[in-house]
Amino acid sequence: MLKLAYGASTRREIEFPDGCHGLVHVRVNEHGWQVLPWSRDEWLASEGSVIVDDSVYPLETVPYVFTLIAYNEDTANSHAITLRVQVAEGAIAAGLARFISALKRSGVI
């Protein structure tokens, strides 16, 4: 669980180190709602790369936390996955995130 501040998450990065071979699968959730990947019930998997999401995501529900959920199909090795989150703090950032989300839902952007 990664504790965040009130505002909006403006960038999320998930780093898969070398050696994962696509066998480590992860999701990022907020209060049971899937944040990444965008497609419900999907998982992210990779090898020696960083997956980046630059969409704006409002952080308005206390506590402000993201939870990384993972499973490993590699029974011989363990792997450390890194989640990095950039947050614009405060009410203005949260309001802007809500506005952008509404525009996306309406098909404007």
Secondary structure, DSSP 8 states (H G I E B T S, - for coil): -EE--SEEEEEEEEEE-TT-TT-EEEEEEETTEEEESSSTT--B--SSEEEEE---EEE-SSS-EEEEEEEE--SS-----EEEEEEEESHHHHHHHHHHHHHHHHT--
